[in-house]
Amino acid sequence: MIIPFYKYQGTGNDFVLIDNRKLIFPKDNHHLIEKMCSRKFGIGADGLILLENSDTVDFKMVYFNSDGNLGTMCGNGGRCIVHFANFLNIINNKTNFEAIDGHHKASIVNEMISLKMNDVSKIDLRTDYLYLDTGSPHHVEIVNDLENFKVTEKGSFLRNHLYGLEGSNINFVKQVNDKSFEVRTYERGVEAETLSCGTGVTAVAIAMFELKKTLFNHIQLKTKGGNLSVEFEKNNLIYQNIYLRGPAELIFKGDWEC
């Protein structure tokens, strides 16, 4: 079987995208997904995303981590699939699509993709970190000397020992100024540091506002792979109208022979 694929990246977070509207992809074959995402034996990606038909909205997003397992919401992947849907002429510059955590609105303006994330009402504030869910679970911790911080070592330890089998994504943060932060993220499912994480920077923006590290509700996030922005409103202790904005790019396309 020949499987056409498209390689995308959104601020360095890279994905294999597949048009699966005819349901030809064997998504129960976790070994195949893991191999396609492998940087040594496959295409190379942080995750694999299927675009499928939806009965209620424009399309459905099905996301797999690079370990082959079904994943939770992926913000950068969500922006990439919006670009992909536009490329396939499924949508124009606005869309409403379905993901594992519900429906998401998105728009494309001047090559920038704005993705509406779900509301956040629960934030667990601990002594040294915060924990919240922005479609995926996130640990947010401020550190000194982010550039030289051992993200993989510390991130792996926290992901496995603090959060158990289910795990969590781990974000380390440095404040740049009153409305800008640098972020490095260890992603579960990838089990490594990625160049960027969309739900991660969303969690960081909300966490920094919650900690009063910033008084702004439009925050710039710098990752190793590029810059993103997060905008939100806080109403009655609930974070609403959360938008993740940034670029998405089609890198190349090809065929995978099974």
Contacts in CASP RR format, 6 or more apart in sequence:
PFRMAT RR
TARGET T0000
AUTHOR 0000-0000-0000
METHOD contacts of the structure
MODEL  1
MIIPFYKYQGTGNDFVLIDNRKLIFPKDNHHLIEKMCSRKFGIGADGLIL
LENSDTVDFKMVYFNSDGNLGTMCGNGGRCIVHFANFLNIINNKTNFEAI
DGHHKASIVNEMISLKMNDVSKIDLRTDYLYLDTGSPHHVEIVNDLENFK
VTEKGSFLRNHLYGLEGSNINFVKQVNDKSFEVRTYERGVEAETLSCGTG
VTAVAIAMFELKKTLFNHIQLKTKGGNLSVEFEKNNLIYQNIYLRGPAEL
IFKGDWEC
1 24 0 8 1.000
1 257 0 8 1.000
1 258 0 8 1.000
2 255 0 8 1.000
2 256 0 8 1.000
2 257 0 8 1.000
2 258 0 8 1.000
3 18 0 8 1.000
3 24 0 8 1.000
3 25 0 8 1.000
3 255 0 8 1.000
3 256 0 8 1.000
3 257 0 8 1.000
3 258 0 8 1.000
4 18 0 8 1.000
4 19 0 8 1.000
4 253 0 8 1.000
4 254 0 8 1.000
4 255 0 8 1.000
4 256 0 8 1.000
5 16 0 8 1.000
5 17 0 8 1.000
5 18 0 8 1.000
5 36 0 8 1.000
5 43 0 8 1.000
5 253 0 8 1.000
5 254 0 8 1.000
5 255 0 8 1.000
5 256 0 8 1.000
6 16 0 8 1.000
6 17 0 8 1.000
6 18 0 8 1.000
6 84 0 8 1.000
6 87 0 8 1.000
6 250 0 8 1.000
6 252 0 8 1.000
6 253 0 8 1.000
6 254 0 8 1.000
7 14 0 8 1.000
7 15 0 8 1.000
7 16 0 8 1.000
7 17 0 8 1.000
7 43 0 8 1.000
7 44 0 8 1.000
7 45 0 8 1.000
7 250 0 8 1.000
7 251 0 8 1.000
7 252 0 8 1.000
7 253 0 8 1.000
7 254 0 8 1.000
8 14 0 8 1.000
8 15 0 8 1.000
8 16 0 8 1.000
8 17 0 8 1.000
8 77 0 8 1.000
8 80 0 8 1.000
8 83 0 8 1.000
8 84 0 8 1.000
8 248 0 8 1.000
8 249 0 8 1.000
8 250 0 8 1.000
8 251 0 8 1.000
9 15 0 8 1.000
9 80 0 8 1.000
9 248 0 8 1.000
9 249 0 8 1.000
9 251 0 8 1.000
10 76 0 8 1.000
10 77 0 8 1.000
10 79 0 8 1.000
10 80 0 8 1.000
10 196 0 8 1.000
10 246 0 8 1.000
10 247 0 8 1.000
10 248 0 8 1.000
10 249 0 8 1.000
11 76 0 8 1.000
11 195 0 8 1.000
11 196 0 8 1.000
11 223 0 8 1.000
11 225 0 8 1.000
11 226 0 8 1.000
11 227 0 8 1.000
11 228 0 8 1.000
11 246 0 8 1.000
11 247 0 8 1.000
12 76 0 8 1.000
12 194 0 8 1.000
12 195 0 8 1.000
12 196 0 8 1.000
12 223 0 8 1.000
12 224 0 8 1.000
12 225 0 8 1.000
12 226 0 8 1.000
13 46 0 8 1.000
13 74 0 8 1.000
13 76 0 8 1.000
13 77 0 8 1.000
13 194 0 8 1.000
13 195 0 8 1.000
13 196 0 8 1.000
13 197 0 8 1.000
13 198 0 8 1.000
13 225 0 8 1.000
14 44 0 8 1.000
14 45 0 8 1.000
14 46 0 8 1.000
14 47 0 8 1.000
14 251 0 8 1.000
15 45 0 8 1.000
15 46 0 8 1.000
15 47 0 8 1.000
15 48 0 8 1.000
15 49 0 8 1.000
15 74 0 8 1.000
15 76 0 8 1.000
15 77 0 8 1.000
15 80 0 8 1.000
16 36 0 8 1.000
16 37 0 8 1.000
16 43 0 8 1.000
16 44 0 8 1.000
16 45 0 8 1.000
16 47 0 8 1.000
16 48 0 8 1.000
16 49 0 8 1.000
17 48 0 8 1.000
17 49 0 8 1.000
17 50 0 8 1.000
17 51 0 8 1.000
17 80 0 8 1.000
17 81 0 8 1.000
17 84 0 8 1.000
18 25 0 8 1.000
18 48 0 8 1.000
18 49 0 8 1.000
18 50 0 8 1.000
18 51 0 8 1.000
19 51 0 8 1.000
19 84 0 8 1.000
19 88 0 8 1.000
20 27 0 8 1.000
20 50 0 8 1.000
20 51 0 8 1.000
20 52 0 8 1.000
20 62 0 8 1.000
21 51 0 8 1.000
21 52 0 8 1.000
21 53 0 8 1.000
21 59 0 8 1.000
23 52 0 8 1.000
25 50 0 8 1.000
26 32 0 8 1.000
26 258 0 8 1.000
27 33 0 8 1.000
27 50 0 8 1.000
27 62 0 8 1.000
27 64 0 8 1.000
30 64 0 8 1.000
30 67 0 8 1.000
30 68 0 8 1.000
30 69 0 8 1.000
31 68 0 8 1.000
32 258 0 8 1.000
33 48 0 8 1.000
33 64 0 8 1.000
33 68 0 8 1.000
34 66 0 8 1.000
34 67 0 8 1.000
34 68 0 8 1.000
35 41 0 8 1.000
35 42 0 8 1.000
36 42 0 8 1.000
36 43 0 8 1.000
36 44 0 8 1.000
36 45 0 8 1.000
36 48 0 8 1.000
36 256 0 8 1.000
37 43 0 8 1.000
37 44 0 8 1.000
37 45 0 8 1.000
37 46 0 8 1.000
37 47 0 8 1.000
37 48 0 8 1.000
37 64 0 8 1.000
37 66 0 8 1.000
37 68 0 8 1.000
38 44 0 8 1.000
38 66 0 8 1.000
43 256 0 8 1.000
44 66 0 8 1.000
45 66 0 8 1.000
46 65 0 8 1.000
46 66 0 8 1.000
46 187 0 8 1.000
46 190 0 8 1.000
46 194 0 8 1.000
47 63 0 8 1.000
47 64 0 8 1.000
47 65 0 8 1.000
47 66 0 8 1.000
47 74 0 8 1.000
47 190 0 8 1.000
48 63 0 8 1.000
48 64 0 8 1.000
48 66 0 8 1.000
48 68 0 8 1.000
49 61 0 8 1.000
49 62 0 8 1.000
49 63 0 8 1.000
49 64 0 8 1.000
49 74 0 8 1.000
49 77 0 8 1.000
49 78 0 8 1.000
49 80 0 8 1.000
49 81 0 8 1.000
49 84 0 8 1.000
50 61 0 8 1.000
50 62 0 8 1.000
50 63 0 8 1.000
50 64 0 8 1.000
51 59 0 8 1.000
51 60 0 8 1.000
51 61 0 8 1.000
51 81 0 8 1.000
51 84 0 8 1.000
51 85 0 8 1.000
51 88 0 8 1.000
51 90 0 8 1.000
52 59 0 8 1.000
52 60 0 8 1.000
52 61 0 8 1.000
52 62 0 8 1.000
53 59 0 8 1.000
53 60 0 8 1.000
54 60 0 8 1.000
54 97 0 8 1.000
54 98 0 8 1.000
56 98 0 8 1.000
56 103 0 8 1.000
57 95 0 8 1.000
57 96 0 8 1.000
57 97 0 8 1.000
57 98 0 8 1.000
57 103 0 8 1.000
58 85 0 8 1.000
58 90 0 8 1.000
58 91 0 8 1.000
58 95 0 8 1.000
58 96 0 8 1.000
58 97 0 8 1.000
59 81 0 8 1.000
59 85 0 8 1.000
59 90 0 8 1.000
59 91 0 8 1.000
59 95 0 8 1.000
59 97 0 8 1.000
59 98 0 8 1.000
60 97 0 8 1.000
60 98 0 8 1.000
60 99 0 8 1.000
61 77 0 8 1.000
61 78 0 8 1.000
61 81 0 8 1.000
61 97 0 8 1.000
61 98 0 8 1.000
61 99 0 8 1.000
61 100 0 8 1.000
62 70 0 8 1.000
62 100 0 8 1.000
63 70 0 8 1.000
63 71 0 8 1.000
63 72 0 8 1.000
63 73 0 8 1.000
63 74 0 8 1.000
63 77 0 8 1.000
63 78 0 8 1.000
63 99 0 8 1.000
63 100 0 8 1.000
64 70 0 8 1.000
64 71 0 8 1.000
65 71 0 8 1.000
65 187 0 8 1.000
65 188 0 8 1.000
65 189 0 8 1.000
65 190 0 8 1.000
66 189 0 8 1.000
66 190 0 8 1.000
67 189 0 8 1.000
67 190 0 8 1.000
67 191 0 8 1.000
69 189 0 8 1.000
70 100 0 8 1.000
71 100 0 8 1.000
71 136 0 8 1.000
71 189 0 8 1.000
72 100 0 8 1.000
72 101 0 8 1.000
72 135 0 8 1.000
72 136 0 8 1.000
72 137 0 8 1.000
72 199 0 8 1.000
73 99 0 8 1.000
73 100 0 8 1.000
73 101 0 8 1.000
73 117 0 8 1.000
73 118 0 8 1.000
73 134 0 8 1.000
73 135 0 8 1.000
73 136 0 8 1.000
73 199 0 8 1.000
74 136 0 8 1.000
74 198 0 8 1.000
74 199 0 8 1.000
75 115 0 8 1.000
75 117 0 8 1.000
75 197 0 8 1.000
75 198 0 8 1.000
75 199 0 8 1.000
75 202 0 8 1.000
75 244 0 8 1.000
76 196 0 8 1.000
76 197 0 8 1.000
76 198 0 8 1.000
76 248 0 8 1.000
77 198 0 8 1.000
77 248 0 8 1.000
78 99 0 8 1.000
78 104 0 8 1.000
78 106 0 8 1.000
78 115 0 8 1.000
79 106 0 8 1.000
79 113 0 8 1.000
79 115 0 8 1.000
79 198 0 8 1.000
79 244 0 8 1.000
79 246 0 8 1.000
79 247 0 8 1.000
79 248 0 8 1.000
80 248 0 8 1.000
81 97 0 8 1.000
82 91 0 8 1.000
82 95 0 8 1.000
82 97 0 8 1.000
82 106 0 8 1.000
82 108 0 8 1.000
82 113 0 8 1.000
82 115 0 8 1.000
82 248 0 8 1.000
83 108 0 8 1.000
83 113 0 8 1.000
83 248 0 8 1.000
83 249 0 8 1.000
83 250 0 8 1.000
84 250 0 8 1.000
85 91 0 8 1.000
85 95 0 8 1.000
85 97 0 8 1.000
86 92 0 8 1.000
86 93 0 8 1.000
86 95 0 8 1.000
86 108 0 8 1.000
87 250 0 8 1.000
93 107 0 8 1.000
93 108 0 8 1.000
93 109 0 8 1.000
94 105 0 8 1.000
94 106 0 8 1.000
94 107 0 8 1.000
94 108 0 8 1.000
95 105 0 8 1.000
95 106 0 8 1.000
95 107 0 8 1.000
96 103 0 8 1.000
96 104 0 8 1.000
96 105 0 8 1.000
96 106 0 8 1.000
97 103 0 8 1.000
97 104 0 8 1.000
97 106 0 8 1.000
98 104 0 8 1.000
101 118 0 8 1.000
101 135 0 8 1.000
102 118 0 8 1.000
104 115 0 8 1.000
104 116 0 8 1.000
104 117 0 8 1.000
104 118 0 8 1.000
105 115 0 8 1.000
105 116 0 8 1.000
106 113 0 8 1.000
106 114 0 8 1.000
106 115 0 8 1.000
106 116 0 8 1.000
107 113 0 8 1.000
107 114 0 8 1.000
108 114 0 8 1.000
111 247 0 8 1.000
112 245 0 8 1.000
112 246 0 8 1.000
112 247 0 8 1.000
113 245 0 8 1.000
113 246 0 8 1.000
113 247 0 8 1.000
113 248 0 8 1.000
114 243 0 8 1.000
114 244 0 8 1.000
114 245 0 8 1.000
114 246 0 8 1.000
115 243 0 8 1.000
115 244 0 8 1.000
115 245 0 8 1.000
116 241 0 8 1.000
116 242 0 8 1.000
116 243 0 8 1.000
117 134 0 8 1.000
117 135 0 8 1.000
117 199 0 8 1.000
117 202 0 8 1.000
117 242 0 8 1.000
117 243 0 8 1.000
117 244 0 8 1.000
118 134 0 8 1.000
118 135 0 8 1.000
118 242 0 8 1.000
119 238 0 8 1.000
119 239 0 8 1.000
119 240 0 8 1.000
119 242 0 8 1.000
120 132 0 8 1.000
120 133 0 8 1.000
120 134 0 8 1.000
120 206 0 8 1.000
120 238 0 8 1.000
120 239 0 8 1.000
120 242 0 8 1.000
121 237 0 8 1.000
121 238 0 8 1.000
121 239 0 8 1.000
122 132 0 8 1.000
122 133 0 8 1.000
123 130 0 8 1.000
123 131 0 8 1.000
123 132 0 8 1.000
123 206 0 8 1.000
123 207 0 8 1.000
123 210 0 8 1.000
124 130 0 8 1.000
124 131 0 8 1.000
124 132 0 8 1.000
125 210 0 8 1.000
125 211 0 8 1.000
128 141 0 8 1.000
129 139 0 8 1.000
129 140 0 8 1.000
129 141 0 8 1.000
130 139 0 8 1.000
130 140 0 8 1.000
130 141 0 8 1.000
130 207 0 8 1.000
130 210 0 8 1.000
130 211 0 8 1.000
131 137 0 8 1.000
131 138 0 8 1.000
131 139 0 8 1.000
131 140 0 8 1.000
131 168 0 8 1.000
132 138 0 8 1.000
132 140 0 8 1.000
132 203 0 8 1.000
132 206 0 8 1.000
132 207 0 8 1.000
134 199 0 8 1.000
134 200 0 8 1.000
134 202 0 8 1.000
134 203 0 8 1.000
134 206 0 8 1.000
134 242 0 8 1.000
135 199 0 8 1.000
136 169 0 8 1.000
136 199 0 8 1.000
136 200 0 8 1.000
137 163 0 8 1.000
137 166 0 8 1.000
137 167 0 8 1.000
137 168 0 8 1.000
137 169 0 8 1.000
138 168 0 8 1.000
138 169 0 8 1.000
138 170 0 8 1.000
138 171 0 8 1.000
138 199 0 8 1.000
138 200 0 8 1.000
138 203 0 8 1.000
138 204 0 8 1.000
139 158 0 8 1.000
139 162 0 8 1.000
139 163 0 8 1.000
139 168 0 8 1.000
139 169 0 8 1.000
139 170 0 8 1.000
139 171 0 8 1.000
140 171 0 8 1.000
140 173 0 8 1.000
140 200 0 8 1.000
140 203 0 8 1.000
140 204 0 8 1.000
140 207 0 8 1.000
141 170 0 8 1.000
141 171 0 8 1.000
141 172 0 8 1.000
141 173 0 8 1.000
142 172 0 8 1.000
142 173 0 8 1.000
142 174 0 8 1.000
142 175 0 8 1.000
142 213 0 8 1.000
143 149 0 8 1.000
143 172 0 8 1.000
143 173 0 8 1.000
143 174 0 8 1.000
144 174 0 8 1.000
146 172 0 8 1.000
146 173 0 8 1.000
146 174 0 8 1.000
146 182 0 8 1.000
146 184 0 8 1.000
149 172 0 8 1.000
149 184 0 8 1.000
151 172 0 8 1.000
151 184 0 8 1.000
151 185 0 8 1.000
151 186 0 8 1.000
151 193 0 8 1.000
152 186 0 8 1.000
152 192 0 8 1.000
152 193 0 8 1.000
154 170 0 8 1.000
154 172 0 8 1.000
154 186 0 8 1.000
155 170 0 8 1.000
155 172 0 8 1.000
155 186 0 8 1.000
156 186 0 8 1.000
156 191 0 8 1.000
158 168 0 8 1.000
158 170 0 8 1.000
158 186 0 8 1.000
159 167 0 8 1.000
159 168 0 8 1.000
159 169 0 8 1.000
159 170 0 8 1.000
159 186 0 8 1.000
159 188 0 8 1.000
159 191 0 8 1.000
160 167 0 8 1.000
162 168 0 8 1.000
167 188 0 8 1.000
168 188 0 8 1.000
169 185 0 8 1.000
169 186 0 8 1.000
169 187 0 8 1.000
169 188 0 8 1.000
169 197 0 8 1.000
169 199 0 8 1.000
169 200 0 8 1.000
169 203 0 8 1.000
170 185 0 8 1.000
170 186 0 8 1.000
171 183 0 8 1.000
171 184 0 8 1.000
171 185 0 8 1.000
171 186 0 8 1.000
171 197 0 8 1.000
171 200 0 8 1.000
171 201 0 8 1.000
171 203 0 8 1.000
171 204 0 8 1.000
172 183 0 8 1.000
172 184 0 8 1.000
172 185 0 8 1.000
173 181 0 8 1.000
173 182 0 8 1.000
173 183 0 8 1.000
173 204 0 8 1.000
173 207 0 8 1.000
173 208 0 8 1.000
174 181 0 8 1.000
174 182 0 8 1.000
175 181 0 8 1.000
175 208 0 8 1.000
175 213 0 8 1.000
175 214 0 8 1.000
176 182 0 8 1.000
176 220 0 8 1.000
176 222 0 8 1.000
178 214 0 8 1.000
178 215 0 8 1.000
178 216 0 8 1.000
179 214 0 8 1.000
179 216 0 8 1.000
179 218 0 8 1.000
179 219 0 8 1.000
179 220 0 8 1.000
180 219 0 8 1.000
180 220 0 8 1.000
180 221 0 8 1.000
180 222 0 8 1.000
181 204 0 8 1.000
181 205 0 8 1.000
181 208 0 8 1.000
181 213 0 8 1.000
181 214 0 8 1.000
181 219 0 8 1.000
181 220 0 8 1.000
181 221 0 8 1.000
181 222 0 8 1.000
182 221 0 8 1.000
182 222 0 8 1.000
182 223 0 8 1.000
183 197 0 8 1.000
183 200 0 8 1.000
183 201 0 8 1.000
183 204 0 8 1.000
183 221 0 8 1.000
183 222 0 8 1.000
183 223 0 8 1.000
184 193 0 8 1.000
184 223 0 8 1.000
184 224 0 8 1.000
185 193 0 8 1.000
185 194 0 8 1.000
185 196 0 8 1.000
185 197 0 8 1.000
185 200 0 8 1.000
185 201 0 8 1.000
185 223 0 8 1.000
186 192 0 8 1.000
186 193 0 8 1.000
187 193 0 8 1.000
187 194 0 8 1.000
187 197 0 8 1.000
195 223 0 8 1.000
195 224 0 8 1.000
195 225 0 8 1.000
195 226 0 8 1.000
196 223 0 8 1.000
196 224 0 8 1.000
196 225 0 8 1.000
196 226 0 8 1.000
196 228 0 8 1.000
197 223 0 8 1.000
198 228 0 8 1.000
198 244 0 8 1.000
201 221 0 8 1.000
201 223 0 8 1.000
201 228 0 8 1.000
201 230 0 8 1.000
201 244 0 8 1.000
202 230 0 8 1.000
202 242 0 8 1.000
202 244 0 8 1.000
204 221 0 8 1.000
204 230 0 8 1.000
205 219 0 8 1.000
205 221 0 8 1.000
205 230 0 8 1.000
205 232 0 8 1.000
206 230 0 8 1.000
206 232 0 8 1.000
206 239 0 8 1.000
206 242 0 8 1.000
208 214 0 8 1.000
208 219 0 8 1.000
209 215 0 8 1.000
209 216 0 8 1.000
209 217 0 8 1.000
209 219 0 8 1.000
209 232 0 8 1.000
209 234 0 8 1.000
217 231 0 8 1.000
217 232 0 8 1.000
217 233 0 8 1.000
217 234 0 8 1.000
218 229 0 8 1.000
218 230 0 8 1.000
218 231 0 8 1.000
219 229 0 8 1.000
219 230 0 8 1.000
219 231 0 8 1.000
220 227 0 8 1.000
220 228 0 8 1.000
220 229 0 8 1.000
221 227 0 8 1.000
221 228 0 8 1.000
221 229 0 8 1.000
221 230 0 8 1.000
227 246 0 8 1.000
228 244 0 8 1.000
228 245 0 8 1.000
228 246 0 8 1.000
229 244 0 8 1.000
229 245 0 8 1.000
229 246 0 8 1.000
230 242 0 8 1.000
230 243 0 8 1.000
230 244 0 8 1.000
230 245 0 8 1.000
231 241 0 8 1.000
231 242 0 8 1.000
231 243 0 8 1.000
231 245 0 8 1.000
232 239 0 8 1.000
232 240 0 8 1.000
232 241 0 8 1.000
232 242 0 8 1.000
232 243 0 8 1.000
233 239 0 8 1.000
233 240 0 8 1.000
233 241 0 8 1.000
234 240 0 8 1.000
END
